[in-house]
């Protein structure tokens, strides 16, 4: 069977996505690993299937490059929303509701740009609980996927590829393991959110909500990819919440909502949430991740 996949990237986090609303497609771990291999396949940080949802617009099925699944991917969620709009499964002007491994998500497309470039605002799961490791300036929490956040200096030269695997397999997070995010806090103006979509060599800049005094720079070592990726949506959300608990001033506030500007390798994103306490535990509700989702192109593969 010849199957077409659409390739998208969200802040450089790239995915192969197929329309499986008729249920014709079943992917083995071997096929997923081949598709994601950047030398012998097409290359991607993950594979997603858009499937029919019970009472929802669709169901998002996500797979890591190693073939594992059962988790949420924030940038993947934004990309599959863009894909759903492009393939006609949803209207880009509507409120989009879909299910993923961690439950229901709500999304909108505030900017439906030309040449396959969109800005997607995605509601993430509520978060309850965070574990602090003060001696190493680290925090552990689950934002749809498990994340360890470590605050560092000199992020650009930080040994992510050597320290990342050690923390990813740390016995404290066994047997499942964890994604690892290295975060550096900086101040200064951030009056724009830059989005870089390299599918056609073009780039666009979108206006942000206003100036920001805090910018979080982030690099992530992803479990399942087992390497550094250009961005990780659930990791970006986790890093913003860890920053709040650590006492890092938000980039901006609006009533009870706090927001952080987060700088990944090739794009800036925004995280918003309402923090509160429940029996002494840190909790966050009304969590939103906003950033670019860009169409790259089509690939076709023979699947036996």
ChimeraX attribute file (.defattr): number of C-alpha atoms within 10 A of each C-alpha:
attribute: neighborCount
match mode: 1-to-1
recipient: residues
	/A:1	8
	/A:2	8
	/A:3	13
	/A:4	15
	/A:5	19
	/A:6	19
	/A:7	23
	/A:8	30
	/A:9	27
	/A:10	34
	/A:11	28
	/A:12	24
	/A:13	22
	/A:14	26
	/A:15	30
	/A:16	29
	/A:17	26
	/A:18	20
	/A:19	22
	/A:20	18
	/A:21	15
	/A:22	9
	/A:23	11
	/A:24	7
	/A:25	15
	/A:26	9
	/A:27	13
	/A:28	12
	/A:29	15
	/A:30	11
	/A:31	17
	/A:32	22
	/A:33	22
	/A:34	19
	/A:35	23
	/A:36	24
	/A:37	17
	/A:38	12
	/A:39	9
	/A:40	10
	/A:41	14
	/A:42	15
	/A:43	19
	/A:44	23
	/A:45	27
	/A:46	27
	/A:47	26
	/A:48	25
	/A:49	23
	/A:50	24
	/A:51	20
	/A:52	19
	/A:53	15
	/A:54	10
	/A:55	10
	/A:56	13
	/A:57	18
	/A:58	24
	/A:59	24
	/A:60	25
	/A:61	23
	/A:62	25
	/A:63	25
	/A:64	25
	/A:65	26
	/A:66	20
	/A:67	20
	/A:68	16
	/A:69	17
	/A:70	14
	/A:71	16
	/A:72	25
	/A:73	27
	/A:74	27
	/A:75	30
	/A:76	30
	/A:77	31
	/A:78	30
	/A:79	31
	/A:80	31
	/A:81	30
	/A:82	29
	/A:83	24
	/A:84	21
	/A:85	18
	/A:86	14
	/A:87	11
	/A:88	9
	/A:89	16
	/A:90	18
	/A:91	16
	/A:92	21
	/A:93	12
	/A:94	12
	/A:95	12
	/A:96	20
	/A:97	20
	/A:98	22
	/A:99	22
	/A:100	19
	/A:101	16
	/A:102	15
	/A:103	12
	/A:104	15
	/A:105	19
	/A:106	17
	/A:107	23
	/A:108	22
	/A:109	25
	/A:110	14
	/A:111	16
	/A:112	17
	/A:113	12
	/A:114	8
	/A:115	13
	/A:116	18
	/A:117	26
	/A:118	25
	/A:119	23
	/A:120	28
	/A:121	24
	/A:122	24
	/A:123	24
	/A:124	29
	/A:125	21
	/A:126	16
	/A:127	20
	/A:128	17
	/A:129	15
	/A:130	18
	/A:131	13
	/A:132	17
	/A:133	13
	/A:134	9
	/A:135	6
	/A:136	10
	/A:137	13
	/A:138	19
	/A:139	23
	/A:140	22
	/A:141	22
	/A:142	20
	/A:143	26
	/A:144	24
	/A:145	20
	/A:146	20
	/A:147	28
	/A:148	29
	/A:149	28
	/A:150	21
	/A:151	21
	/A:152	16
	/A:153	12
	/A:154	9
	/A:155	16
	/A:156	12
	/A:157	7
	/A:158	13
	/A:159	11
	/A:160	19
	/A:161	13
	/A:162	11
	/A:163	13
	/A:164	25
	/A:165	20
	/A:166	12
	/A:167	19
	/A:168	23
	/A:169	17
	/A:170	13
	/A:171	11
	/A:172	11
	/A:173	16
	/A:174	10
	/A:175	9
	/A:176	11
	/A:177	19
	/A:178	27
	/A:179	28
	/A:180	28
	/A:181	29
	/A:182	25
	/A:183	27
	/A:184	19
	/A:185	17
	/A:186	13
	/A:187	12
	/A:188	11
	/A:189	13
	/A:190	20
	/A:191	14
	/A:192	16
	/A:193	22
	/A:194	21
	/A:195	25
	/A:196	21
	/A:197	26
	/A:198	14
	/A:199	17
	/A:200	11
	/A:201	7
	/A:202	11
	/A:203	12
	/A:204	13
	/A:205	11
	/A:206	14
	/A:207	10
	/A:208	16
	/A:209	12
	/A:210	12
	/A:211	14
	/A:212	20
	/A:213	16
	/A:214	21
	/A:215	24
	/A:216	26
	/A:217	21
	/A:218	26
	/A:219	25
	/A:220	27
	/A:221	29
	/A:222	24
	/A:223	23
	/A:224	18
	/A:225	18
	/A:226	16
	/A:227	16
	/A:228	19
	/A:229	18
	/A:230	21
	/A:231	30
	/A:232	27
	/A:233	29
	/A:234	25
	/A:235	31
	/A:236	32
	/A:237	27
	/A:238	27
	/A:239	32
	/A:240	27
	/A:241	32
	/A:242	25
	/A:243	22
	/A:244	17
	/A:245	15
	/A:246	15
	/A:247	9
	/A:248	17
	/A:249	18
	/A:250	22
	/A:251	24
	/A:252	17
	/A:253	15
	/A:254	9
	/A:255	6
	/A:256	9
	/A:257	16
	/A:258	20
	/A:259	24
	/A:260	29
	/A:261	27
	/A:262	25
	/A:263	22
	/A:264	22
	/A:265	16
	/A:266	15
	/A:267	20
	/A:268	24
	/A:269	26
	/A:270	23
	/A:271	27
	/A:272	27
	/A:273	25
	/A:274	19
	/A:275	19
	/A:276	13
	/A:277	11
	/A:278	10
	/A:279	6
	/A:280	8
	/A:281	12
	/A:282	17
	/A:283	18
	/A:284	21
	/A:285	17
	/A:286	14
	/A:287	22
	/A:288	23
	/A:289	25
	/A:290	24
	/A:291	27
	/A:292	29
	/A:293	33
	/A:294	28
	/A:295	24
	/A:296	20
	/A:297	13
	/A:298	12
	/A:299	13
	/A:300	11
	/A:301	13
	/A:302	8
	/A:303	12
	/A:304	8
